[in-house]
């Protein structure tokens, strides 16, 4: 992965959003709002859970989910080391 690709990855964009926008809304889903900080924290927790289940960098994980805030966290997590 090039430096530019790494900077434009979904995870890098979320991390940047956490730094710049912290408490601002990142996602809105059925009236509920998730801030950038909450979204970043959710991704970190998901990454830890997948690591504990034995998922390693380079492994493939399938996801079939509706277009919701929790599903977006899973999609962003796919780029997390």
N, C-alpha and C positions, 0 to 999 in steps of 0.2 A: 504494500500500500504506500503510495506516495504521500508526501507531507500535505499536499493540497487535498487529496482524498481523505486523509485522516481529519483534516480541519473541517471538511464538509460532511463528515459522517453524522448520522442521526444522534449518536451519543455525544459527539463534540458540540453539536448545536444545542442539545439539551443542557450540557454543562455550561455553555456560554449563556444560555437563558437564565440558569440558576444564578450565575454571577451578576448578570446585568439587571435582571427583573425580579429576582427573589420572590416577593410576596404578590406579584401581579399574576393575573389569570393566565394560565398556559392552555387549559382545556375547559370547555363547558360541555356538560353532558346532562340532558334532562333536568336543567335547572341547577345542577350541582357544579361548583367551580373547583378546579384543581390548580393550585399555584405552581409556579416553576419549582419552588423548593419542595413541595409535596411530590411533584412529578419526579424530580431527581431522586428523592428519598425512596420512592416506590421502586424505581429502577434499581437502585442499590440493593434493596431488600430482595427483589426478584433475582438479581444476579447471585446473591449469596445463597438463596434457596436452590437455584439450579446447580450451583457448584456443590452444595451438600448432597444433591441427588446424583452427583457424578458427571454432570455435563461439563465438558472441558472446551477450551477455545478450539474452534475448528469443527466441533460437533454440530450436527444439524438437528434442529428442533422444529416440529411442525405445529402450526397454530390454526385452528378454525374457530373464529370468534366474531361477534358482532362489532360494528364500528362504534366502540365505546372508549371512554378514558382508560379503564383498566387494560383493554386490548392494546391501546397505543403504548402503554408502558411495556408490555411484552415485546412489541415490535421494536421499540427503541433499545431494549435490553439486548437484542440479538447482536449488537455491535459492541457490547461491553466485554472487556477482557476477563 
